[in-house]
Amino acid sequence: MAIRLFLAFASFMGFTVYQMDVKSAFLYGNITEEVYVKQPPGFEDPAHPNKVYRVVKALYGLHQAPRAWYERLSTFLLKHGYRRGAIDKTLFIKKDRRDIMLVQVYVDDIIFGSTKSSMVKDFEELMQKEFKMSSMGELTFFLGLQVKQTSAGIFLSQDKYVKDILNKFDFRTIKPASTPIEAHKSLGKDEEGEDVDVHLYRSMIGCLMYLTASRPDIMFAVCLCARFQVTPKVSHLHAVKRIFRYLKHQPKLGLWYPKDSPFHLEAFSDSDYAGDNHDRRSTSGGCQYLGRRLVSWQCKKQTIVAISSTEAEYVAAASCCAQVLWMQNQLLDYGFNFMNTEIHIDNESTICIVKNPVFHSKTKHIQIRHHFIRDCYEQRLINVVKVHTDDNVADLLTKGFDLARFKFLVVTIGMMNP
């Protein structure tokens, strides 16, 4: 999510994002703990065969190595005028009047960009003087995410990964499907069904979960199938194959971050009441936008059994509110203070409960831990707004749909083909 937030900001400000890689990054870290290694085979000291080496520098394979490298890098950047993000500790910021320089670190991969080109050059020179770096130019591929930067915006996709997993599971000639799950499909434990290879099933789910980093259109279907990884049956495997058939039909679908869109935080929340036929728990869905840029989304089965659709919607809204608060705090590092963020909800009763500060008999059954959304509303951190069910894009994350409705939601949520 931090990467999508970084790229959403870059598309709004209109600057290019670059990438560099640190060669042998872990070897730069210094170990503060006492760590010993035995003498490597073939290099034993014949005079002291029973002695061991004490490690001073980090080595690949040590649990302490990533932390040691991060300490080394962060200390270096802080020394040269950068400050660390308050929420995201892998984000480093440097400001020069109205210009800003952003650096996002993921182990030994670094992406960076600035509203001022000279700050980019200074950063590259600074890093190359201290570390052995390989500059990779404009960001095109990062952590499995394909990034296409244009003057009109930034496009994120994983079509190369889609092709790879279709080949991995021998689905190259599979028949395409127009949706990832059948409309209003009910998938249960199917205890009488035939067992399938659990390792194959889990491998397929793992590959699909990684793909949800840029594909909210398959999020609900993948999360639904992931619930049956303990004892998967033939019916569950058919549902997973249906997702692959859909990927065969739409391999290049991705997220579009337009440059001309405003930069304001808003969210959508929805719930599918008692959608699970086995335990009658509901599914929460939520998505957060910066303008028309979809930055974050969630799909999760609720931990309680809601006894009304209003309660299910209220629980979903509380989860969405928590994500909004987290994003508000993170966006402070980017120089934006978003108060009174709108959360769009399609249930009028839920909105009334949020706005009503009095605990009355009709809401006593709703767990107290979800009532913090009321406090957020009273503090004007969020605002709840009614949206028509047909226009609630979070609906895509709670259930399966027929083709016409599914296509509408995919386009509305912010996805497109390149």
HELIX and SHEET records of a PDB file:
HELIX    1   1 ALA A    2  MET A   13  1                                  12    
HELIX    2   2 ALA A   25  TYR A   28  5                                   4    
HELIX    3   3 ALA A   65  LYS A   79  1                                  15    
HELIX    4   4 SER A  117  GLU A  130  1                                  14    
HELIX    5   5 ASP A  159  LYS A  168  1                                  10    
HELIX    6   6 VAL A  198  LEU A  211  1                                  14    
HELIX    7   7 PRO A  216  ILE A  218  5                                   3    
HELIX    8   8 MET A  219  ALA A  226  1                                   8    
HELIX    9   9 VAL A  234  HIS A  249  1                                  16    
HELIX   10  10 SER A  309  LEU A  332  1                                  24    
HELIX   11  11 GLU A  348  LYS A  355  1                                   8    
HELIX   12  12 SER A  361  THR A  363  5                                   3    
HELIX   13  13 ILE A  368  HIS A  371  5                                   4    
HELIX   14  14 PHE A  372  GLU A  378  1                                   7    
HELIX   15  15 THR A  389  ASP A  391  5                                   3    
HELIX   16  16 VAL A  393  LEU A  397  5                                   5    
HELIX   17  17 LEU A  403  ILE A  413  1                                  11    
SHEET    1   A 6 ARG A  83  ARG A  84  0                                        
SHEET    2   A 6 LEU A  91  ASP A  96 -1                                        
SHEET    3   A 6 ASP A  99  TYR A 106 -1                                        
SHEET    4   A 6 ASP A 109  SER A 114 -1                                        
SHEET    5   A 6 TYR A  18  VAL A  22 -1                                        
SHEET    6   A 6 MET A 133  GLU A 138 -1                                        
SHEET    1   B 2 TYR A  36  LYS A  38  0                                        
SHEET    2   B 2 VAL A  52  ARG A  54 -1                                        
SHEET    1   C 5 PHE A 141  PHE A 142  0                                        
SHEET    2   C 5 LEU A 145  THR A 150 -1                                        
SHEET    3   C 5 GLY A 153  SER A 157 -1                                        
SHEET    4   C 5 GLY A 254  PRO A 258 -1                                        
SHEET    5   C 5 MET A 415  MET A 416 -1                                        
SHEET    1   D 5 ARG A 293  LYS A 301  0                                        
SHEET    2   D 5 THR A 283  LEU A 290 -1                                        
SHEET    3   D 5 LEU A 265  ASP A 272 -1                                        
SHEET    4   D 5 THR A 341  ILE A 345  1                                        
SHEET    5   D 5 ILE A 382  LYS A 386  1                                        
END                                                                             
